[in-house]
């Protein structure tokens, strides 16, 4: 690098580039979504911690999912909301790398926790008599620790590879937050190692887990078809279908963003797709996995009844 080149110390988050009035409207809409996701996930986490009836493997994994969703949304959404009402949309280099690291860490951990949850449901439906033996608390703890460790080790690798790159040119990150692919486009050096590691990570946390989940749910659906009760079959099928829709959206969007070749036309679309992971997914997960659940509803009713007494 020439000695007359200056190094970038902060980036500018471009965002949606809408009219000021439209951005204020989006600020209030997204703020409501964000608050709802925090309240819903916080309530589920509180119910699981306080109600001993919910101290089962399924709710153990759901509590981890709630923690991830709260953290995931809080990593990206507050800065995005601030940028809607603030003309100065800068973010310093270190906080930008930190945001990228946490975003990737929580995303990878969620992928692996979802695999653990699908395995838990597979054992519960396909091997109900052996459920308590197979899904011991020791196995649950191992699965949870492994998911968090692998997720953040992968994120750390991405962050280290990002820190070794020089940034001396443009400062405009064409995204809502410091998303790794958008930041890499600003590097003043070849990023082929970063791209290769991203592809390898996608195989590990997207393609592999999705394949395992699809196999689990196929086995679950096959077991559901054998249920004699029509009502029981309908309820189990509806639950599995809703789970598959959320999983399909989460993994499908991630694969489109990180595994489909990039193009200039897709940049705006990717911003919208990233909103699903950062904002809508943390809001959908408690609705699909927990708040529709009879045990969670009963626990909430008991908590409200106890409070009113």
N, C-alpha and C positions, 0 to 999 in steps of 0.2 A: 504494500500500500504506500502511496505517496505521502510524504510528510505534511503536505498541505491539506489533507483530507481530515474532516472533523468526524468524530464518532457520535452516534446518536445516543442521547441520554434519556429521551422520552419519545413516545409515539403518540399519534393522533388517531383516535377511534372514529372512523368515518360514520358508521351507523347507517341509517336508512336514507338520509338526505331528503327529508320531507319538509313540507311547509311547517312553520312554527306552531300554527293552530292544530295541525294534525298530530304533531309530536306531543303536544300537551294532552290531547285526547288519549293517545297511546300510553302516556305516562300514567293517567288515572286508571285505565283499563288494566294495564300490566301490574300496577300497584295492587289492585284488588285481587288479581290472580295470585300474586306473590304472597299477600297476606293470607289468603285462603289456604294456599299450600303449606305455609308455616303453621297455621292453626290446625289444619287437618292432620298433618304429620305429627305435630306436637301432641295433639289429643290422643292419637293412636299410641304414640310412644309412652305417654303418661298412663293410659289404660293398661297397657301391657306390663308396665313396671309395677303398678299398684294392685292389679287383680291377679291373684294366685291361680285362678282358673285359666288364665291365658299364658301360664308359664309352661308352654309346650314348644317343641321344635319349630312348628310352623310360625308361631308368633315370635319366637326368638329371631328367626330370619326376617320377619316383617318389621321388627324393631330396628334391625340393622338397615333395612331398606328405607325406613322413615328417617333415620339419622343421615343416610347418604343423600336423600332427597332434600332435606333441610340444608345441609352443607352445600350441596350441588347448586341449588338455587341461590343461596346466599353468597356464593363465590362470584357469580356473574351478574345477577339481576340488579342489585343496588347500584353498581357503577353504570349499568345500562340505563336505569331510571334517571340517575343524576345527569347523564348525557342528553336526555330528552329535554331537560329544562335549563341546561347550561351550555353556553356557547364555547367555552373552553373545554374541549373533549380530550385533553391530554392525559396520558398515564406514563409514569416513569418506567424506566427499563426493568428494574428489579421487581416492582409490583406486577408488571406485565408478565414476566417469566414465572412469578409465583402464581398468578392467576391461571396461566397455562398448565403449570404443574398440578395444581389442585383440580382443575377441570378434568384433566386426563386421569388423575388418580381416582377421583370419585366415579368417573364414567366407567373405567375398567373394573373397579370394585363392584359397581352395580351389575355389570355383565356377569361377573362370577357369582355374586349373591343370588341372582336370578336362576343360575344353573343349580345352585344348592337348593333353592326353593322348589324347582321342578323335580329334583331328585326326591325331596321330602314328600311331595304329592304323589310321585310314582310309587314310593314304598307304601304310603298310606292307603292307596287305592288298589294297587296290584298285589301287595303282600301285607294285608291288614293284621294278620295274626302274628307276624314277626316285626311289626312296626316298632314297638318299644325296645326290642333287642337291637335292631339295626340302627335306628335313629337315637342312639344313646347321646347323653349330653356331651360326652367326650368327643364323639364324631361331629356333633354340631359345632362345638368350639373349634375343632381342627378346621372344619370347612370355613367358618367365619374368619379365623385368623389367616388362613391361607388366602382367602379372597382379598382381604385388606392388604396383606403383605405383597402379593403378586401385583395387585392394582397399583400400589404406590411405588414399588420397585420399578415397574415399567414406566411410570410417570417420571421417576427420578432419572432414568436413562434418557428419556426425551429431553428433560430440562438440562441435563449436563451437555448433551449434544447441541442443544440450542445455545447454551452459554459460550461454547467454543467458536461460534460463528461471529464474524465482524459485521456490524451494522453501521454503514457510513453514508448511505444514500437517502432514498425517500423515507419519510416518517409515517405516512398514512396507512394505517391498518384498515383495509376495506372489510370491516366486520363490526359486530356489536360489542365484542370483547376481544381479548388477546387469544384468538384461536390459532393453534399451532401452524396450520397450513397458510393462513393469511400472514402470520409473522415471518415465516420462512421465505416468502416472496420478497421481503425487504432486505434479505441478507446480501452482502457483497462478496459472497463466495459460493462455491458449488455446494448444493445441499443434498447430493445424491445419497450420502450415508443416512441423513435424517429421513429421507423418503423411503429408503430401504427398511429402516428400523420401524417406521410407521406401518409399512405393509406387513412386516413380520408380526408386529403387535396386533394388527387387525386379524390376522389368521389365528392368533392365540386367544384374543378376547372377544372376537366377533364370530368368525366362521366356526371355530371349534365349539364354543358354548352354544351357539344357535343349533348346530347339528345335534349336540347332546340333548338339548331341550326338545327339539322336534321328535327325536326318538322316544324320549320320556313321554311326551304328550300323545304320541301315536299308541304307545302301550296303554296309557291311561284311557284313551278313547276306546280302544279295543276292550278294556275291562268294563267300561261304562256300558257298552252295547250288550254285555252279558247280564246287567242288572235286571232283575225280574220286574220290579216296580216301575211303571211308566212315569210316575211323578218323580221318583228318585233319579231315573235315567235323564229326565228332562232338566232337573236342577243341576246335576253333575255336568251334563253336556253344556249348559248355558255358562256355568262357572269357568269351565275349561276354555270355551270359545272366547270369553271376555279376556282371560289371561293371555291366550294366544294372540289376540288383537293387539294388546299392549306390547307384548314381547316382539311381535312382528313389526310394529311401528318403530319401536326403540332401536332394534337391530337393523331394520331395513333402512332407516334414515342414516344411521351411522355408517352403513356400508356404502350408501350413495355418496356421502360426503367424503369418506376416506379411501374408498376403493375404486370409485369410478373416475376415469381420467378427467382432469380439471379443464375448464374452459371459461372464457370471459363472460359468456352469457349466463353461466351458472352461479356467478358470485352473489347476485341478489337473491337467487333461489336458496342458496346455502345459508344466507342470513335468516331467512324465514324458517328453514329446516332446523337451524340451531336453536330457535325459540322453543321448539318442541322439547328438546333435551333440557334446556335451561329453565323453562317456565311451565309448559303444559304437562310434561311427563311427571314432575314432582306433584302436580295437582291431580293427575289421573290415577297415579299409583294408589293413594289411600282410598279413592272412590272404588276402584276395581278390586283391589286385594283385601281391603279391610272393612270399609264402612257398609258394604253390602253383605258382610258376613253376620250371621245370626248371633254368634258368640260375642262379637264386638258390640253389636247393637244391645245385647242383653247386659254386657258389662257397662256400657254407657248409661243405660237405663238405671242400673243399680247405683252408679256413681251419682247421677242426678237426684235419685230418690234419697240417697244418704245425705246429700247436701241440703235438700229441702226440709229434712227432718230437724 
